[in-house]
């Protein structure tokens, strides 16, 4: 014990300074619960059991924060890149589906125009051609119809667009 009015009930305790107390074993006290002091000019600790000064603590805290920020930035950059790739793939797929809808619509319009262009004709053999448009897509359809007898007909048709095709066969009866 070093100082005036110092007290301790602890074993192996060191008490330094006026009015200092220690109530725990194996401690160094430089004040009391109502009179705290700073320990100044402490060198940086080098062993696991050494005291740490504020500069060491701030440096360690800064390095930890920098490492955590770097890790987080890297992870989020990876997630952002993955999300952008997924978003682009999804957008590309929607555009492909939209084009396919337009091609299918153009082929349907071409088939309908082909069929209606021969509807009023009375000959035994009929050939019809139709064109269709939808969006930026175009299609053409060609069909052949043959009257088998007065009440029966057979038809064959097909439609083509840039990347799609469709066809059909039909039989008609009347009475």
Secondary structure, 3 states (H helix, E strand, C coil): CECCCCEECCCCCEEECCCCEECCCCCEECCECCECCCCCCCCCCCCCCCCCCHHHHHHHHHHHHHHHHHHHHHHHHHHHHHHHHHHHHHHHHHHHHHHHHHHHHHHHHHHHHHHHHCCCCCCCEEEEEEEEEECCEEEEEEEEEEEEECCEEEEEEEEEECCCEEEEEEEEECC
